[in-house]
Amino acid sequence: MILDLDNTTWGGIIGDDGIENIKIGDLGIGKAFSKLQTWAKALKERGIIIAICSKNDEANAKEPFEKHPDMVLKLEDISVFVANWENKADNIRRIQEILNIGFDAMVFLDDNPFERNLIRQELPEITVPELPEDPAEYMDYLNKLNLFETTSFSDNDKDRTQQYQAEAARITLQSQFGNIDDYLNSLEMVSEVKEIDSFSLPRVAQLTQRSNQFNLRTKRYTDEDLKSMLASGEYIGITFTLVDKYGDNGLISAILLKKEKHCVFIDTWIMSCRVLKRTMEPFVLNTIIEYTKKSGFNKLVGEYIPTAKNGMVKDHYKNFGFKENDVEGQWKLDAENFESLKCFISKK
């Protein structure tokens, strides 16, 4: 969710009224804004990402978060904070670049009809509720929309804000490097590779349910499905975390390998889009090859099943040197003669 500030998150204009005179708290119309902040805070605790997009001087915009005693939302609750005088559509594009999520997963709240219409025109995939003119009616209206209904959330979801704050820091650092290899090396990335266990299984099931973009086959599995598959002895389940000097991204990728008669088949390869272009993909493939050889096979087969949302990985196997298999949509790789791919991630 992307929030405007003046007359949306608090009453008044921070740059004109000053921190003492903005309206939040238990008195008068300030209650309406405090209720909206409480709602946003609860969403954040459920794993919903909160970003700020405001036409303001950044120092002025951040001051209430840092100093006002009645603010429910704090800076640590905000994943990406953008406050400047630029076009809001361009600023939201910047937020999207940092978060690396689809515009269709975003909701933009702004009291200003001009800004709402601008975003509807420039970024039509974003949901832009028509906020009532009276802030006292904000929450009744928003609650009726059911904008953020989710079937489940996990402890990992609660860490999202810190993860995206760290991602903003990474993007800032990247601009200081002329060479992408030097930048990636500077991140000091480490991944813990583990077979799926009772602790990680619920998170893997959740990833199969939620992952749409970096998902080669888009097979959905419940906890019970995964338990049965792994207990059969036919499947190997592997998880990957990613930590760097800015923070812990948590469990960001999962693989399910099926041991078939003459090959290892990649049943599932899912990965969080927020770690793209950090050489996690080659790191995962190097690991898959290790498990393939360990299992006594020299042939690896992957499959791409197209959906409306996973077009970003349609050439995934081709780009990593897989050759077309006899079965349409499937790709094969010779594991025996595979040379490890370059990456900037160390294994824990």
ZADRENMI-858581 format. One record per residue (C-alpha): y negated, z negated, x; residue number from 0; residue in one letter. Coordinates in pm, 1 decimal, always signed. Each point is the difference from the previous one (the first is absolute). Example, Ala and Ser with C-alpha at 12.3 -4.5 7.8 and 13.67 -1.06 7.14 Angstrom:
<recs>
+----------+----------+----------+-----+---------+
:       py :       pz :       px : num : residuo :
+----------+----------+----------+-----+---------+
:   +450.0 :   -780.0 :  +1230.0 :   0 :       A :
:   -344.0 :    +66.0 :   +137.0 :   1 :       S :
+----------+----------+----------+-----+---------+
</recs>
This chain:
<recs>
+----------+----------+----------+-----+---------+
:       py :       pz :       px : num : residuo :
+----------+----------+----------+-----+---------+
:     +0.0 :     +0.0 :     +0.0 :   0 :       M :
:   -345.8 :    +95.4 :   +128.6 :   1 :       I :
:   -286.1 :   -225.5 :   -107.3 :   2 :       L :
:   -372.7 :    +60.4 :     -6.7 :   3 :       D :
:   -206.4 :   -314.1 :    +69.8 :   4 :       L :
:   -342.1 :    -22.3 :   -166.7 :   5 :       D :
:    +38.0 :    -62.9 :   -375.3 :   6 :       N :
:   +376.0 :    +52.5 :    +27.7 :   7 :       T :
:   +136.2 :   -272.7 :   +227.7 :   8 :       T :
:   -309.1 :   -216.5 :    -50.1 :   9 :       W :
:   -308.8 :    +17.3 :   -217.2 :  10 :       G :
:   -318.8 :   +126.7 :   +158.4 :  11 :       G :
:    -80.4 :   +198.0 :   +312.2 :  12 :       I :
:    +69.4 :   -184.2 :   +322.2 :  13 :       I :
:   -255.3 :   +195.6 :   +202.2 :  14 :       G :
:   -281.9 :    -78.6 :   -244.9 :  15 :       D :
:    +96.5 :   -333.4 :   -153.9 :  16 :       D :
:   +145.5 :   -173.0 :   +305.6 :  17 :       G :
:   +313.1 :   -211.2 :    +21.7 :  18 :       I :
:   -150.1 :   -292.8 :   -193.5 :  19 :       E :
:    -81.3 :   +208.9 :   -307.0 :  20 :       N :
:   +305.9 :   +214.8 :    -59.3 :  21 :       I :
:   +195.0 :   -103.6 :   -310.7 :  22 :       K :
:   +345.9 :   -149.2 :    +50.6 :  23 :       I :
:   +148.7 :   -338.5 :    -81.9 :  24 :       G :
:    +25.9 :   -208.6 :   -315.0 :  25 :       D :
:   -347.8 :    +56.0 :   -145.4 :  26 :       L :
:   -107.4 :   +272.7 :   -243.1 :  27 :       G :
:   +101.5 :   +357.6 :    +71.3 :  28 :       I :
:   +125.4 :   -106.8 :   +342.9 :  29 :       G :
:   +324.2 :   -105.5 :   -173.0 :  30 :       K :
:    +79.2 :   +364.4 :    -80.7 :  31 :       A :
:    -18.6 :   +102.5 :   +364.7 :  32 :       F :
:   +198.8 :   -302.1 :   +115.1 :  33 :       S :
:   +272.7 :    +91.6 :   -249.9 :  34 :       K :
:    +13.5 :   +353.0 :   +140.5 :  35 :       L :
:    +26.7 :   -138.2 :   +353.0 :  36 :       Q :
:   +276.4 :   -239.9 :   -106.5 :  37 :       T :
:   +187.0 :   +293.8 :   -154.7 :  38 :       W :
:    -42.4 :   +205.4 :   +318.5 :  39 :       A :
:   +117.0 :   -293.3 :   +213.0 :  40 :       K :
:   +314.3 :    -35.7 :   -212.4 :  41 :       A :
:    +69.8 :   +372.1 :    +39.4 :  42 :       L :
:    -36.7 :    -32.8 :   +375.1 :  43 :       K :
:   +255.3 :   -282.3 :     +0.5 :  44 :       E :
:   +240.8 :   +235.9 :   -177.2 :  45 :       R :
:    -42.2 :   +260.8 :   +272.3 :  46 :       G :
:   -273.2 :   +216.8 :   -154.8 :  47 :       I :
:   -235.6 :   +127.0 :   +269.8 :  48 :       I :
:   -367.2 :    -94.1 :    -48.5 :  49 :       I :
:   -269.8 :   +212.2 :   +165.3 :  50 :       A :
:   -379.3 :     -7.9 :    -21.3 :  51 :       I :
:   -220.2 :   +307.0 :    -35.4 :  52 :       C :
:   -368.0 :    -88.9 :    -36.6 :  53 :       S :
:   -339.4 :   +156.8 :    +59.6 :  54 :       K :
:   -143.8 :   -282.0 :   +207.5 :  55 :       N :
:    -77.6 :   -112.8 :   +349.8 :  56 :       D :
:   +330.6 :   -132.6 :   +130.1 :  57 :       E :
:   -141.0 :   -335.3 :   +114.6 :  58 :       A :
:   -158.4 :    -63.0 :   -340.7 :  59 :       N :
:   +316.6 :   +106.1 :   -182.3 :  60 :       A :
:   +222.4 :   -233.5 :   +200.4 :  61 :       K :
:   -228.3 :   -303.9 :    -19.1 :  62 :       E :
:   +119.7 :   -127.6 :   -341.6 :  63 :       P :
:   +363.9 :    +28.8 :   +110.5 :  64 :       F :
:    -80.0 :   -210.0 :   +304.5 :  65 :       E :
:   -253.4 :   -253.4 :   -133.4 :  66 :       K :
:    -18.8 :    -24.4 :   -378.8 :  67 :       H :
:   +189.1 :   -309.4 :   -121.1 :  68 :       P :
:    +90.4 :   +156.8 :   -337.4 :  69 :       D :
:   +159.4 :   +316.6 :   +134.2 :  70 :       M :
:   +367.2 :    +18.1 :    -98.0 :  71 :       V :
:    +64.3 :   +305.2 :   +216.4 :  72 :       L :
:    -32.6 :    -47.2 :   +375.1 :  73 :       K :
:    -12.3 :   +254.1 :   +281.5 :  74 :       L :
:   +362.7 :    -74.1 :    +83.0 :  75 :       E :
:    +93.4 :   +128.7 :   -347.1 :  76 :       D :
:   -153.4 :   +343.0 :    +66.6 :  77 :       I :
:   +211.3 :   +263.9 :   +172.0 :  78 :       S :
:   -280.1 :   +249.1 :    +68.8 :  79 :       V :
:   -369.8 :    -82.8 :    -28.2 :  80 :       F :
:   -238.7 :   +296.9 :    -13.5 :  81 :       V :
:   -369.4 :    -66.5 :    -64.1 :  82 :       A :
:   -260.3 :   +260.7 :    +94.0 :  83 :       N :
:   -236.2 :   +247.9 :   -163.4 :  84 :       W :
:   +229.7 :   +301.7 :    +12.3 :  85 :       E :
:   +152.7 :   +188.0 :   -292.1 :  86 :       N :
:   +260.9 :   -221.3 :   -169.4 :  87 :       K :
:   +247.3 :   +286.9 :    -31.7 :  88 :       A :
:     -9.3 :    +46.5 :   +377.8 :  89 :       D :
:    +37.6 :   -373.7 :    +52.4 :  90 :       N :
:   +303.6 :     -9.8 :   -228.4 :  91 :       I :
:   +150.8 :   +287.7 :   +196.6 :  92 :       R :
:    -44.6 :   -215.5 :   +309.1 :  93 :       R :
:   +170.4 :   -293.0 :   -174.9 :  94 :       I :
:   +286.1 :   +229.2 :   -102.5 :  95 :       Q :
:    +40.9 :   +115.7 :   +360.5 :  96 :       E :
:    +36.7 :   -359.0 :   +117.5 :  97 :       I :
:   +232.3 :   -109.1 :   -280.5 :  98 :       L :
:   +197.1 :   +325.0 :     +6.8 :  99 :       N :
:    +87.1 :    -20.5 :   -368.9 : 100 :       I :
:    -45.9 :   +263.6 :   -267.4 : 101 :       G :
:   -323.4 :    +21.2 :   -196.0 : 102 :       F :
:   +213.0 :    -19.0 :   -314.0 : 103 :       D :
:    +92.5 :   -357.1 :    +97.4 : 104 :       A :
:   -366.8 :   -108.7 :     +9.3 : 105 :       M :
:   -221.4 :   -165.5 :   -259.6 : 106 :       V :
:   -380.0 :     -1.8 :    +49.8 : 107 :       F :
:   -218.3 :   -259.9 :   -174.8 : 108 :       L :
:   -375.5 :    +55.9 :     -5.0 : 109 :       D :
:   -264.5 :   -102.7 :   -252.5 : 110 :       D :
:   -209.1 :   +311.7 :    +72.3 : 111 :       N :
:    +75.9 :   +300.6 :   -227.4 : 112 :       P :
:   -133.7 :   +240.8 :   +262.9 : 113 :       F :
:   +244.1 :   -126.3 :   +263.2 : 114 :       E :
:   +289.9 :     -0.1 :   -246.6 : 115 :       R :
:    -67.5 :   +360.6 :   -100.0 : 116 :       N :
:    -42.4 :   +104.5 :   +363.2 : 117 :       L :
:   +345.2 :   -132.5 :    +87.0 : 118 :       I :
:   +154.8 :   +157.4 :   -310.1 : 119 :       R :
:   -144.0 :   +334.3 :   +104.5 : 120 :       Q :
:    +65.3 :    -19.4 :   +375.4 : 121 :       E :
:   +331.2 :   -190.4 :     -6.3 : 122 :       L :
:   +155.0 :    +61.4 :   -342.8 : 123 :       P :
:   +334.3 :   -159.6 :    +89.6 : 124 :       E :
:   -159.5 :   -344.9 :    +21.6 : 125 :       I :
:     +1.8 :   -216.8 :   -311.6 : 126 :       T :
:   -359.9 :    -91.5 :    -87.6 : 127 :       V :
:    -25.7 :   -238.9 :   -296.5 : 128 :       P :
:   -313.3 :    +25.3 :   -214.5 : 129 :       E :
:   -120.9 :   -357.2 :    +47.3 : 130 :       L :
:   -188.8 :   -148.9 :   -296.3 : 131 :       P :
:   -374.5 :    -45.3 :    +38.0 : 132 :       E :
:    +37.1 :   -374.4 :    -58.6 : 133 :       D :
:   +177.4 :   -170.9 :   +294.9 : 134 :       P :
:   +127.5 :   -265.5 :   -242.2 : 135 :       A :
:   +227.1 :   +271.0 :   -141.2 : 136 :       E :
:   +137.3 :   +116.6 :   +337.7 : 137 :       Y :
:   +319.4 :   -204.2 :     -1.7 : 138 :       M :
:    +96.9 :    +56.3 :   -364.2 : 139 :       D :
:    -34.7 :   +372.7 :    +62.6 : 140 :       Y :
:   +185.3 :     +4.4 :   +332.8 : 141 :       L :
:   +286.5 :   -217.1 :   -124.1 : 142 :       N :
:    +64.5 :   +243.5 :   -284.4 : 143 :       K :
:    +38.5 :   +289.2 :   +245.5 : 144 :       L :
:   +300.6 :   -154.6 :   +182.3 : 145 :       N :
:   -105.3 :   +181.6 :   +315.9 : 146 :       L :
:   +213.8 :   -193.2 :   +244.2 : 147 :       F :
:   +330.1 :    -65.3 :   -170.8 : 148 :       E :
:   +283.5 :    -10.8 :   +253.3 : 149 :       T :
:   +366.9 :    -72.4 :    -55.8 : 150 :       T :
:    +29.1 :   -227.9 :   +301.7 : 151 :       S :
:   -166.7 :   -115.0 :   +316.5 : 152 :       F :
:   +121.9 :   -172.2 :   +313.0 : 153 :       S :
:   -132.5 :   -237.1 :   +264.3 : 154 :       D :
:    -56.8 :   +304.1 :   +220.1 : 155 :       N :
:   -249.0 :   +134.8 :   -256.0 : 156 :       D :
:   -220.1 :   -303.9 :    +55.9 : 157 :       K :
:    -50.7 :   +103.4 :   +363.3 : 158 :       D :
:   -148.7 :   +337.3 :    -88.8 : 159 :       R :
:   -364.4 :   -104.3 :    +32.1 : 160 :       T :
:    +41.2 :   -113.8 :   +359.8 : 161 :       Q :
:   +200.4 :   +312.6 :    +77.9 : 162 :       Q :
:   -273.8 :   +230.6 :   -126.0 : 163 :       Y :
:   -272.3 :   -201.6 :   +172.6 : 164 :       Q :
:   +193.5 :    +55.8 :   +320.2 : 165 :       A :
:    +29.1 :   +371.5 :    -79.5 : 166 :       E :
:   -378.6 :    +25.4 :    -31.0 : 167 :       A :
:    -27.1 :   -155.0 :   +347.0 : 168 :       A :
:   +251.3 :   +252.0 :   +136.2 : 169 :       R :
:   -196.7 :   +294.0 :   -137.7 : 170 :       I :
:   -318.8 :   -136.5 :   +155.5 : 171 :       T :
:   +179.7 :    -30.8 :   +335.2 : 172 :       L :
:   +139.5 :   +351.8 :    -22.6 : 173 :       Q :
:   -351.1 :   +146.0 :     -4.1 : 174 :       S :
:    -53.1 :   -147.1 :   +347.8 : 175 :       Q :
:   +285.5 :   +201.2 :   +153.6 : 176 :       F :
:    -15.7 :   +368.7 :    +81.9 : 177 :       G :
:   +376.5 :    +18.8 :    +51.5 : 178 :       N :
:   +237.3 :    -93.0 :   -282.0 : 179 :       I :
:   +275.8 :   -104.2 :   +242.7 : 180 :       D :
:   -233.5 :   -248.5 :   +168.8 : 181 :       D :
:    -97.2 :   -138.2 :   -338.5 : 182 :       Y :
:   +360.5 :    -41.4 :   -115.6 : 183 :       L :
:    +96.9 :   -161.9 :   +328.2 : 184 :       N :
:   -289.0 :   -245.0 :    -33.0 : 185 :       S :
:   +137.7 :   -130.6 :   -330.9 : 186 :       L :
:   +295.7 :   -168.4 :   +177.6 : 187 :       E :
:   +236.2 :    +77.3 :   -289.1 : 188 :       M :
:   +334.5 :   -177.8 :    -38.0 : 189 :       V :
:   +267.8 :    +53.0 :   -266.1 : 190 :       S :
:   +284.8 :   -229.6 :    -91.6 : 191 :       E :
:   +305.1 :   +202.1 :    -99.7 : 192 :       V :
:   +258.7 :   -184.9 :   -208.6 : 193 :       K :
:   +283.7 :    +78.2 :   -231.9 : 194 :       E :
:    -76.2 :    -86.5 :   -362.3 : 195 :       I :
:    +78.6 :   -364.6 :    -74.2 : 196 :       D :
:    -40.2 :   -233.3 :   -297.8 : 197 :       S :
:   -363.5 :    -62.1 :    +90.9 : 198 :       F :
:   -107.2 :   +362.7 :    +32.1 : 199 :       S :
:   +215.5 :   +145.5 :   -279.4 : 200 :       L :
:   -243.9 :    -79.1 :   -286.7 : 201 :       P :
:   -285.5 :   +157.0 :   +195.2 : 202 :       R :
:   +205.4 :   +313.2 :    +71.3 : 203 :       V :
:    +91.4 :    +29.0 :   -368.6 : 204 :       A :
:   -368.9 :    -32.4 :    -83.9 : 205 :       Q :
:    -88.4 :   +273.8 :   +250.4 : 206 :       L :
:   +252.2 :   +238.1 :   -157.3 : 207 :       T :
:   -155.4 :    -69.0 :   -339.7 : 208 :       Q :
:   -361.3 :    +40.9 :   +106.9 : 209 :       R :
:     -4.6 :   +252.8 :   +283.5 : 210 :       S :
:    -90.9 :   +348.5 :   -116.1 : 211 :       N :
:   -176.9 :   +183.7 :   +281.1 : 212 :       Q :
:   +204.8 :    -64.0 :   +315.9 : 213 :       F :
:   +331.3 :     +6.0 :   -182.2 : 214 :       N :
:   +235.3 :   +284.6 :    +89.3 : 215 :       L :
:   +237.4 :    -29.1 :   -296.4 : 216 :       R :
:   -175.9 :   -247.3 :   -234.9 : 217 :       T :
:   +317.0 :   -184.4 :    -92.0 : 218 :       K :
:    -73.5 :   -327.5 :   -180.8 : 219 :       R :
:   +220.8 :   -301.7 :    +67.2 : 220 :       Y :
:    +14.5 :   -353.4 :   -139.4 : 221 :       T :
:   +101.9 :   -306.3 :   +199.8 : 222 :       D :
:   +348.0 :    +23.8 :   -149.1 : 223 :       E :
:    +27.9 :   +370.0 :    +87.8 : 224 :       D :
:    -78.9 :    -72.8 :   +362.7 : 225 :       L :
:   +236.8 :   -296.0 :    +18.5 : 226 :       K :
:   +282.7 :   +216.4 :   -131.6 : 227 :       S :
:    -76.7 :   +290.4 :   +233.2 : 228 :       M :
:    -18.5 :   -215.9 :   +310.5 : 229 :       L :
:   +313.3 :   -197.0 :    -95.4 : 230 :       A :
:   +198.2 :   +324.6 :    -27.2 : 231 :       S :
:    -10.2 :    +55.6 :   +375.3 : 232 :       G :
:   -111.1 :   +359.2 :    -54.7 : 233 :       E :
:   -369.2 :    -72.0 :    +47.7 : 234 :       Y :
:   -220.2 :   -130.6 :   +278.0 : 235 :       I :
:   -336.6 :   -143.5 :   -101.4 : 236 :       G :
:   -278.3 :    -37.6 :   +256.5 : 237 :       I :
:   -347.6 :   -146.2 :    -30.5 : 238 :       T :
:   -305.1 :    +39.4 :   +221.9 : 239 :       F :
:   -306.2 :   -218.3 :    +39.3 : 240 :       T :
:   -313.9 :    +88.0 :   +193.5 : 241 :       L :
:   -232.8 :   -239.8 :   +180.7 : 242 :       V :
:   -295.2 :    +88.6 :   +221.0 : 243 :       D :
:   -287.9 :   -186.2 :   +158.8 : 244 :       K :
:   -192.1 :     +6.2 :   -328.0 : 245 :       Y :
:   +265.8 :   -144.0 :   -223.5 : 246 :       G :
:   +339.5 :    +14.7 :   -165.3 : 247 :       D :
:    +69.3 :   +290.3 :   -237.3 : 248 :       N :
:   +319.1 :   -165.2 :   -118.7 : 249 :       G :
:   +308.6 :   +196.2 :   -102.3 : 250 :       L :
:   -122.2 :   +359.7 :     -7.4 : 251 :       I :
:   +311.6 :   +217.2 :     +3.2 : 252 :       S :
:   +359.0 :     -6.1 :   -119.4 : 253 :       A :
:   +293.5 :   +229.6 :    +65.7 : 254 :       I :
:   +333.6 :    +31.7 :   -179.0 : 255 :       L :
:   +263.5 :   +196.9 :   +190.9 : 256 :       L :
:   +326.4 :   +106.1 :   -161.0 : 257 :       K :
:   +304.0 :    +59.3 :   +216.8 : 258 :       K :
:   +166.8 :   +314.2 :   -130.6 : 259 :       E :
:   +304.5 :   +191.6 :   +122.3 : 260 :       K :
:   -165.7 :   +205.0 :   +274.8 : 261 :       H :
:   -354.3 :   -134.5 :    +20.8 : 262 :       C :
:   -247.7 :   -274.1 :    -67.4 : 263 :       V :
:   -210.3 :    +81.2 :   -306.5 : 264 :       F :
:   -352.2 :   -137.9 :    -39.7 : 265 :       I :
:    +20.6 :   -127.0 :   -356.0 : 266 :       D :
:   -345.2 :   -158.8 :     +8.6 : 267 :       T :
:   -295.4 :    +20.9 :   +237.4 : 268 :       W :
:   -309.0 :   -173.4 :   -132.2 : 269 :       I :
:   -309.2 :   -110.0 :   +184.9 : 270 :       M :
:   -339.9 :   -146.9 :    -76.8 : 271 :       S :
:   -271.9 :   +262.7 :    +25.8 : 272 :       C :
:   -234.4 :   -247.6 :   +164.6 : 273 :       R :
:   +188.2 :    +34.8 :   +330.8 : 274 :       V :
:     +3.5 :   +379.4 :    +12.9 : 275 :       L :
:   -106.6 :   +168.5 :   +323.3 : 276 :       K :
:    +83.9 :   -300.0 :   +214.3 : 277 :       R :
:   +331.4 :   +153.5 :   +123.2 : 278 :       T :
:   +203.4 :   -216.7 :   -238.9 : 279 :       M :
:   +182.2 :   +309.2 :   -127.4 : 280 :       E :
:   +144.3 :    +98.0 :   +341.4 : 281 :       P :
:    +76.4 :   -365.9 :    +72.1 : 282 :       F :
:   +204.8 :    -18.9 :   -321.3 : 283 :       V :
:   +181.0 :   +326.7 :    +75.6 : 284 :       L :
:    +87.0 :   -122.0 :   +350.8 : 285 :       N :
:   +151.0 :   -308.8 :   -162.3 : 286 :       T :
:   +193.1 :   +204.3 :   -258.5 : 287 :       I :
:   +153.9 :   +202.8 :   +282.0 : 288 :       I :
:   +106.9 :   -322.2 :   +175.4 : 289 :       E :
:   +180.4 :   -118.4 :   -314.3 : 290 :       Y :
:   +153.1 :   +344.5 :    -53.9 : 291 :       T :
:   +154.0 :     +0.5 :   +347.4 : 292 :       K :
:   +105.4 :   -364.9 :    -31.1 : 293 :       K :
:   +187.9 :    +90.3 :   -317.7 : 294 :       S :
:   +194.5 :   +269.5 :   +187.2 : 295 :       G :
:   -176.2 :   +308.1 :   -138.4 : 296 :       F :
:   -188.8 :   +278.4 :   +172.5 : 297 :       N :
:   -144.9 :   +169.5 :   -307.8 : 298 :       K :
:   -289.2 :   -131.1 :   -208.3 : 299 :       L :
:    -90.8 :   +148.5 :   -338.2 : 300 :       V :
:   -318.7 :    -59.6 :   -197.0 : 301 :       G :
:   -113.9 :   +125.5 :   -338.2 : 302 :       E :
:   -338.5 :    +62.8 :   -157.9 : 303 :       Y :
:    -16.5 :     -9.5 :   -379.8 : 304 :       I :
:   -348.4 :   +107.2 :   -114.1 : 305 :       P :
:   -195.1 :   -202.6 :   -254.4 : 306 :       T :
:   -356.0 :    +16.8 :   -128.5 : 307 :       A :
:   -110.6 :   -255.1 :   +259.5 : 308 :       K :
:   +205.3 :    +45.6 :   +319.6 : 309 :       N :
:   -131.1 :   +338.6 :   +114.2 : 310 :       G :
:   -135.9 :   -162.0 :   +315.5 : 311 :       M :
:   +356.8 :    -21.8 :   +140.9 : 312 :       V :
:   +132.0 :   +340.2 :   -107.7 : 313 :       K :
:    +11.6 :   +120.8 :   +363.3 : 314 :       D :
:    +97.3 :   -337.1 :   +143.4 : 315 :       H :
:   +346.4 :    +93.9 :   +124.3 : 316 :       Y :
:   -107.5 :   +346.2 :   +113.5 : 317 :       K :
:   -281.5 :   -149.9 :   +206.8 : 318 :       N :
:   +246.7 :   -228.3 :   +179.1 : 319 :       F :
:   +231.3 :   +282.2 :   +103.3 : 320 :       G :
:   +255.8 :    -12.5 :   -279.7 : 321 :       F :
:   +156.4 :   +333.5 :    -93.9 : 322 :       K :
:    +70.1 :   +116.4 :   -353.1 : 323 :       E :
:   +342.8 :   -104.6 :   -123.5 : 324 :       N :
:   +235.6 :   +197.5 :   -223.0 : 325 :       D :
:   -105.4 :   -209.8 :   -299.8 : 326 :       V :
:   -342.4 :    +84.0 :   -140.6 : 327 :       E :
:   -259.4 :   -264.0 :    +85.7 : 328 :       G :
:   +214.0 :   -154.4 :   +273.2 : 329 :       Q :
:    -70.2 :     +0.1 :   +372.6 : 330 :       W :
:   +228.7 :    -74.2 :   +295.6 : 331 :       K :
:    -56.0 :   -128.4 :   +353.5 : 332 :       L :
:   +229.3 :    -17.7 :   +302.3 : 333 :       D :
:     -6.0 :   -368.0 :    +92.4 : 334 :       A :
:   +202.9 :    +45.7 :   +317.3 : 335 :       E :
:   -263.0 :   +217.9 :   +169.7 : 336 :       N :
:   -302.8 :   -170.7 :   -152.0 : 337 :       F :
:   -274.1 :    -99.9 :   +243.0 : 338 :       E :
:   -196.0 :   -308.6 :    -95.5 : 339 :       S :
:   -340.6 :    +80.5 :   -146.3 : 340 :       L :
:   -324.6 :   -124.5 :   +149.6 : 341 :       K :
:   -149.6 :   -301.7 :   -172.6 : 342 :       C :
:   -228.3 :   -290.8 :    +80.5 : 343 :       F :
:   +201.7 :   -274.8 :   -167.0 : 344 :       I :
:   +216.4 :   -255.4 :   +179.1 : 345 :       S :
:   +309.2 :   -148.9 :   -157.6 : 346 :       K :
:     -2.9 :   -376.6 :    -38.9 : 347 :       K :
+----------+----------+----------+-----+---------+
</recs>
